[in-house]
Structures are given as structure tokens and as C-alpha cells.
């Protein structure tokens, strides 16, 4: 778009990567809840971008900042048709190699999947699915792709950052098998984070930077495994 061509993506890259560095230190001090991510991964980065863009171009609008992270009018269905089946397939594959596949089969056979799937989908869509994709793909990958002039380089860098982002959770969260073991936490976080980051980064790129596509894939990847984490009784 004409207005996007006026953005200083190189300086914006410095701003958002610098913010991420500070944020990582903060995460080791205060591991966040899913809902706190709406402040740190959405509201604050968006406000920083808007303030930076408005300072450069006084007539800049909130809508243009939204467009610059992947919410562009006329592009909101790009990639969605194949993102949904891709997310379901990846979720099933992840579950197939996990230790919880027996629990999932029990959930399916009991019929609980009929209400757990939509409930968990909505919850994940408005938590990690949205907040993490907004920041890592919409904010960081977009800036790096322009400043590095390479989508593949941006995807690689952001996938590394996505893995790094999961380290404090893998180390500090008692629900992770790597809890309390820094080496195991780093291995787990980077193995899952980099693999997931590569897939989601490619989805964002191939959907013509429609942020809805990786949000759907991210959400669906987590749905089936997430069902097995819910305890009854």
C-alpha cells in the first residue's frame, strides 16, 4: 500500500527487537498469565508502533498501524482456506507423537470432544493464538522482512526469538516436564518454538501477510493437545 511504503521499517525493527530484549528479562522475573499477554504482546507493542509512526507522519491513523501488522482490508481471507486444515493436521500429528494420545482417544470416545473442542478453540484463539501471533508475526516478522529485505531471513530470526520466548515458561512453569532444569528447558523451548515459529512464519508469508491465517493455525495446533491437559473430577 502507498502509506506502508513510507514506513521506516529499519528503525521500527530496532524498536521492537529492543522491546523484546527487555521483555525477556521481565519474563524471568514475572512469568505472565495468558491474559497479561494482551498488555505486553499486543497493547504495548501496538502503542509503540503507532507512536513511532505518528511521530514520523503526523497524519498517520490507527487503521494504518493495524494494516502494517497484517489486518488489511481486502486481505483478511487470504490463506484461511488452507490454514484451517493445516492447523488440524499439525495438531493431530503433534498429538500422535505425544504421551497423551490415549487420553485424547478417551475424550473422543466419551463424546466430551463435542464441547471441549469449541470451548478450547475460542479460549486459545483469544489468548496465545492471537497475542503471540500479533507480536511475533505481525509486529516483528513484518519489520524484519522489510528491513532485511528477505522473508526467509525474517522467518528464521523470528523463529529463534519465538523459541527463546518459551525458555522462561519451560523453566519456571511446573506444568512443563523441563521445570527447574535450565538445560532441558532450553532444549524443549527451542525444539518446539523454532519448529512452530518456522511453520507459522511461512503461513504468514504465504498468506500475503494476513495475520488471521497464522492465528488460526496456532490456535488449531494447540487445541487437540490442550484437551488432554484438562482434568475432570
C-alpha positions as CSV (number, residue, x, y, z in Angstrom):
1,X,0.0,0.0,0.0
2,X,1.2,3.6,-0.7
3,X,1.2,4.6,3.0
4,X,3.2,1.5,4.0
5,X,5.9,2.4,1.6
6,X,6.6,5.4,3.8
7,X,7.3,3.5,7.0
8,X,10.8,3.3,8.4
9,X,10.9,-0.4,9.0
10,X,14.6,-0.5,9.9
11,X,14.1,1.8,12.9
12,X,10.9,0.1,13.8
13,X,12.9,-3.2,13.8
14,X,15.3,-1.7,16.3
15,X,12.4,-0.6,18.5
16,X,10.5,-3.9,18.6
17,X,13.7,-6.1,19.0
18,X,14.8,-3.8,21.8
19,X,11.4,-4.1,23.4
20,X,11.6,-7.9,23.1
21,X,15.1,-8.0,24.8
22,X,13.7,-6.0,27.8
23,X,10.6,-8.2,27.8
24,X,12.6,-11.4,28.1
25,X,14.3,-10.1,31.2
26,X,10.9,-9.3,32.6
27,X,9.6,-12.8,31.9
28,X,12.2,-14.4,34.0
29,X,11.2,-12.2,36.9
30,X,7.4,-12.4,36.3
31,X,6.1,-15.3,34.1
32,X,2.9,-14.0,32.7
33,X,-0.6,-15.4,32.5
34,X,-2.2,-15.7,29.1
35,X,-4.4,-12.7,29.7
36,X,-1.4,-10.5,30.7
37,X,0.0,-11.1,27.2
38,X,-2.8,-8.8,25.9
39,X,-0.9,-5.9,27.5
40,X,2.7,-6.9,26.8
41,X,2.4,-8.6,23.4
42,X,-0.4,-6.5,22.0
43,X,-1.2,-3.2,23.6
44,X,2.3,-2.0,24.4
45,X,3.9,-3.0,21.1
46,X,1.0,-1.6,19.1
47,X,1.2,1.7,21.1
48,X,4.9,1.9,20.5
49,X,4.5,1.3,16.7
50,X,1.6,3.8,16.5
51,X,3.6,6.5,18.4
52,X,6.7,6.0,16.3
53,X,4.7,6.1,13.0
54,X,2.6,9.1,14.2
55,X,5.8,10.9,15.1
56,X,7.3,10.3,11.6
57,X,4.0,11.1,9.8
58,X,1.5,13.3,11.9
59,X,-1.5,12.2,9.8
60,X,-1.0,8.5,10.5
61,X,-4.0,6.6,11.7
62,X,-4.7,3.6,14.0
63,X,-6.1,1.8,11.0
64,X,-2.8,2.1,9.1
65,X,-0.9,0.7,12.0
66,X,-3.3,-2.3,12.1
67,X,-2.7,-2.7,8.3
68,X,1.0,-2.7,8.9
69,X,0.8,-5.8,11.2
70,X,-1.5,-7.8,8.9
71,X,-5.0,-6.6,9.4
72,X,-5.6,-5.1,5.9
73,X,-9.0,-4.6,4.5
74,X,-9.5,-6.9,1.5
75,X,-6.8,-9.3,2.6
76,X,-8.5,-10.9,5.6
77,X,-9.4,-14.1,3.9
78,X,-6.1,-14.8,2.2
79,X,-4.7,-18.2,3.2
80,X,-7.6,-19.0,5.5
81,X,-9.0,-21.8,3.4
82,X,-5.8,-23.9,3.7
83,X,-4.7,-22.6,7.1
84,X,-7.6,-24.4,8.8
85,X,-6.9,-27.9,7.5
86,X,-3.2,-27.3,8.0
87,X,-3.7,-26.4,11.7
88,X,-5.9,-29.5,12.2
89,X,-3.4,-31.8,10.6
90,X,-0.5,-30.4,12.6
91,X,-2.4,-30.6,15.8
92,X,-3.2,-34.3,15.1
93,X,0.4,-35.1,14.2
94,X,1.6,-33.4,17.4
95,X,-0.8,-35.4,19.4
96,X,0.1,-38.7,17.7
97,X,3.7,-38.5,18.9
98,X,2.8,-37.3,22.4
99,X,2.3,-39.3,25.5
100,X,-1.2,-38.1,25.8
101,X,-2.8,-39.7,22.8
102,X,-4.6,-42.3,24.9
103,X,-6.2,-39.6,26.9
104,X,-7.3,-37.9,23.7
105,X,-8.9,-41.0,22.4
106,X,-10.8,-41.4,25.6
107,X,-12.1,-37.8,25.3
108,X,-13.3,-38.6,21.7
109,X,-14.9,-41.9,22.7
110,X,-16.7,-40.3,25.7
111,X,-18.1,-37.5,23.5
112,X,-16.5,-34.7,25.5
113,X,-14.7,-33.6,22.4
114,X,-18.0,-32.1,21.1
115,X,-18.0,-29.4,23.7
116,X,-14.3,-29.2,24.6
117,X,-13.2,-28.5,21.0
118,X,-15.2,-25.3,20.5
119,X,-14.7,-24.1,24.1
120,X,-10.9,-24.6,24.0
121,X,-10.7,-23.2,20.4
122,X,-12.3,-19.9,21.5
123,X,-10.1,-19.7,24.6
124,X,-6.9,-20.3,22.7
125,X,-7.9,-18.1,19.8
126,X,-8.2,-15.1,22.1
127,X,-5.1,-15.9,24.2
128,X,-1.9,-17.4,22.8
129,X,-3.2,-17.8,19.3
130,X,-3.9,-14.1,18.9
131,X,-1.4,-12.4,21.3
132,X,1.7,-14.4,20.3
133,X,1.0,-14.1,16.5
134,X,0.2,-10.4,16.8
135,X,3.7,-9.8,18.2
136,X,6.0,-12.3,16.6
137,X,4.5,-12.4,13.1
138,X,2.5,-9.2,12.8
139,X,4.9,-6.9,14.6
140,X,8.4,-8.4,14.5
141,X,8.4,-10.5,11.3
142,X,6.9,-7.8,9.2
143,X,9.5,-5.3,10.3
144,X,12.4,-7.7,9.8
145,X,11.2,-8.9,6.4
146,X,11.3,-5.3,5.2
147,X,14.5,-4.2,6.8
148,X,16.4,-7.3,5.9
149,X,14.7,-7.5,2.5
150,X,14.2,-11.2,2.9
151,X,11.2,-13.1,4.1
152,X,13.2,-16.2,4.7
153,X,15.8,-14.4,6.9
154,X,13.0,-12.7,8.9
155,X,11.2,-16.1,9.4
156,X,14.5,-17.7,10.6
157,X,15.3,-14.8,13.1
158,X,11.7,-14.7,14.4
159,X,11.6,-18.5,14.8
160,X,14.7,-18.2,17.0
161,X,13.2,-15.4,19.1
162,X,10.0,-17.5,19.4
163,X,12.0,-20.4,20.8
164,X,13.8,-18.0,23.2
165,X,10.5,-16.6,24.3
166,X,9.4,-20.0,25.6
167,X,12.5,-20.7,27.7
168,X,11.2,-19.0,30.9
169,X,8.0,-20.9,30.6
170,X,9.7,-24.2,30.1
171,X,12.0,-23.5,33.1
172,X,9.6,-21.8,35.5
173,X,6.2,-23.4,34.7
174,X,5.6,-26.6,36.8
175,X,3.4,-27.9,34.0
176,X,6.4,-28.3,31.7
177,X,8.4,-31.5,32.1
178,X,11.6,-29.3,32.0
179,X,10.5,-27.3,35.1
180,X,13.6,-26.4,37.1
181,X,16.1,-27.8,34.6
182,X,17.5,-24.9,32.6
183,X,19.3,-27.1,30.0
184,X,16.2,-29.2,29.5
185,X,14.1,-26.0,29.3
186,X,16.3,-24.5,26.6
187,X,16.2,-27.7,24.6
188,X,12.4,-28.1,24.9
189,X,11.7,-24.4,24.2
190,X,13.9,-24.2,21.2
191,X,12.8,-27.5,19.8
192,X,9.1,-26.6,19.9
193,X,9.5,-22.9,19.5
194,X,11.7,-22.9,16.4
195,X,9.7,-25.6,14.7
196,X,6.4,-23.8,15.4
197,X,7.9,-20.5,14.5
198,X,9.1,-21.7,11.1
199,X,5.6,-23.1,10.3
200,X,3.8,-20.0,11.5
201,X,6.2,-17.6,9.8
202,X,5.8,-19.4,6.5
203,X,2.0,-19.4,6.9
204,X,2.1,-15.6,7.5
205,X,4.3,-15.0,4.5
206,X,2.4,-17.3,2.1
207,X,-1.0,-15.9,3.1
208,X,0.3,-12.5,1.9
209,X,0.8,-11.3,5.5
210,X,-2.8,-11.9,6.6
211,X,-2.4,-12.2,10.3
212,X,-5.6,-14.2,10.7
213,X,-4.1,-17.2,8.9
214,X,-1.2,-17.9,11.4
215,X,-3.6,-17.1,14.3
216,X,-5.9,-19.9,13.1
217,X,-3.0,-22.3,12.6
218,X,-1.5,-21.5,16.0
219,X,-4.9,-22.0,17.7
220,X,-5.7,-25.3,16.0
221,X,-2.2,-26.7,16.6
222,X,-2.8,-26.3,20.4
223,X,-6.4,-27.5,20.5
224,X,-6.1,-31.3,20.5
225,X,-3.1,-31.5,22.8
226,X,-4.8,-28.9,25.0
227,X,-7.8,-31.1,25.6
228,X,-5.6,-33.7,27.3
229,X,-4.4,-31.1,29.9
230,X,-8.0,-30.6,31.2
231,X,-8.6,-32.6,34.3
232,X,-12.1,-33.8,35.3
233,X,-13.4,-34.7,38.7
